[in-house]
Amino acid sequence: MPTYVALLRGINLGGKRRVAMADLRAWLAELGYADARTLLQSGNAVFRTAKRVATVERELEAKLAERTGFGVDCVVRTAAELRTVVEADPLGSVADNGSRYHVTFLRAAPPAPDFAPDTFAPELFHVGPREIYFWTPGGSINSKVLAAFPVKKGEVATMRNWNTVTKLLAMAEA
């Protein structure tokens, strides 16, 4: 059975849209997913199932809506796909702080930007197949590069810092 990583978008931010991780683990078990584990309080889960990614995303979003009363977008990757994201590490030669190095995970290929990767230097970005890597050495709050990549209507995307991405990979491969 493959191992999956689910990344929930927009929960537990500023006391709104609360989802307890114990509840999330229980709901994953109700869906028949095995060995459900969570990381942090921001909607990161690792589990095993024989189902396909698209099925997992649909089932998990339906379960979350049913149990929480609000919609939660989910991006799901296999452990192997997450390994590829980490191995790519396109900005690792300059990104020396994992809390300021981010990966935005998208369900579909990201749009090609109409500006160069160093337009907002020292902030940088790299567009991958279904991810965008961001280096924001001054932090993400007032980041110009992050502001240049708004999520468009209908896109499903969620961002994690590098520390979280590598911890999730370690959990998925354990």
C-alpha positions in Angstrom: 0.0 0.0 0.0 1.4 3.4 -0.9 2.1 6.1 1.7 0.5 9.4 1.1 1.0 12.9 2.5 -2.1 15.1 2.8 -1.6 18.9 3.0 -4.8 20.7 4.2 -5.2 24.3 3.2 -6.2 27.1 5.4 -7.0 25.5 8.7 -6.0 26.5 12.3 -4.9 29.9 11.2 -5.5 32.6 13.8 -8.0 30.6 15.7 -10.3 30.2 12.7 -11.4 27.0 10.8 -10.2 24.8 13.7 -9.5 21.2 13.1 -8.0 19.1 15.9 -5.3 16.7 14.7 -6.8 13.9 16.8 -10.0 14.4 14.9 -8.2 14.4 11.6 -6.5 11.1 12.4 -9.8 9.6 13.4 -11.5 10.8 10.2 -8.6 9.3 8.2 -9.2 6.0 10.0 -12.9 6.2 9.2 -12.0 6.5 5.5 -10.1 3.2 5.9 -6.6 4.8 5.7 -4.0 3.0 7.7 -1.3 4.3 10.1 -2.6 7.9 10.1 -0.2 10.3 11.7 -0.1 14.1 11.8 2.6 16.8 12.1 2.0 20.1 13.8 -1.4 21.7 14.0 -1.6 23.0 10.4 -3.1 20.1 8.6 -0.3 17.7 7.7 -1.1 14.0 7.6 0.7 10.9 6.6 -1.1 7.6 6.0 -1.4 4.5 3.8 -4.1 3.5 1.4 -4.4 1.6 -1.9 -6.6 4.3 -3.3 -5.5 6.8 -6.0 -4.5 10.4 -5.2 -7.6 12.0 -6.8 -9.9 9.6 -4.8 -8.1 10.4 -1.6 -8.4 14.1 -2.2 -12.2 13.9 -2.9 -12.9 11.6 0.0 -10.9 13.6 2.4 -12.4 16.9 1.4 -15.9 15.4 1.6 -15.2 14.0 5.1 -13.7 17.3 6.3 -16.8 19.3 5.0 -19.1 16.8 6.7 -17.3 16.9 10.0 -16.3 20.5 10.2 -19.1 22.3 8.4 -16.7 24.1 6.1 -14.7 23.3 2.9 -11.1 22.4 3.2 -9.0 22.0 0.1 -6.4 19.2 0.2 -3.3 18.5 -1.8 -2.1 14.9 -1.7 1.3 13.6 -2.7 2.8 10.1 -2.6 5.9 9.6 -0.5 7.8 9.1 -3.7 6.5 12.4 -5.1 7.5 14.2 -1.9 11.0 12.6 -2.1 11.3 14.1 -5.7 10.3 17.6 -4.4 13.0 17.4 -1.7 15.7 16.0 -4.0 15.1 18.7 -6.5 15.9 21.4 -3.9 16.5 24.1 -6.5 17.2 26.9 -4.1 19.1 24.9 -1.5 22.4 26.5 -2.4 21.1 29.9 -1.2 18.3 29.0 1.2 20.1 28.7 4.5 17.0 29.0 6.8 14.3 26.2 6.5 11.6 28.4 8.0 12.1 31.0 5.2 12.3 28.5 2.4 8.9 27.4 1.2 7.2 25.1 -1.2 3.8 25.7 -2.6 2.1 22.5 -3.6 -0.5 22.7 -6.3 -2.8 20.0 -7.8 -2.0 21.1 -11.3 1.0 22.6 -13.1 1.6 26.2 -12.0 1.3 29.0 -14.5 4.5 30.3 -16.0 5.3 33.7 -14.5 6.0 36.6 -16.8 9.1 37.7 -14.8 12.5 36.3 -14.0 13.3 34.2 -10.9 15.5 37.0 -9.5 13.1 39.9 -10.2 12.6 40.3 -6.4 16.2 39.5 -5.3 17.3 38.6 -2.8 13.9 36.7 -2.8 13.9 33.9 -5.4 11.6 31.4 -6.8 11.7 28.2 -8.9 8.7 26.7 -10.7 8.5 22.9 -10.7 6.1 20.5 -12.2 3.4 21.0 -9.5 5.3 23.0 -7.0 6.8 26.5 -6.7 9.8 26.9 -4.4 10.3 30.3 -2.7 13.2 31.7 -0.8 12.1 34.7 1.3 15.2 35.6 3.4 13.3 38.6 5.0 10.3 36.4 5.9 7.0 35.8 4.2 4.8 38.5 5.8 5.9 41.3 3.4 7.3 39.1 0.7 7.1 40.6 -2.8 7.8 37.3 -4.5 5.0 35.6 -2.7 2.6 38.5 -3.5 3.5 38.1 -7.2 2.0 34.5 -7.2 -1.6 34.8 -6.0 -3.7 31.7 -6.0 -6.2 32.1 -8.8 -9.8 31.1 -8.5 -10.2 27.4 -9.0 -6.6 26.6 -8.2 -5.9 24.4 -5.2 -2.6 25.3 -3.6 -1.0 25.2 -0.1 2.4 26.2 1.2 4.7 24.6 3.7 8.2 25.7 4.9 11.2 23.5 4.1 11.5 22.3 7.7 7.9 20.9 7.5 8.4 19.4 4.1 11.5 17.5 5.2 9.8 16.3 8.4 6.8 15.1 6.4 9.2 13.2 4.1 10.9 11.6 7.1 7.5 10.5 8.5 6.4 9.2 5.1 9.5 7.1 4.7 9.7 5.8 8.3 
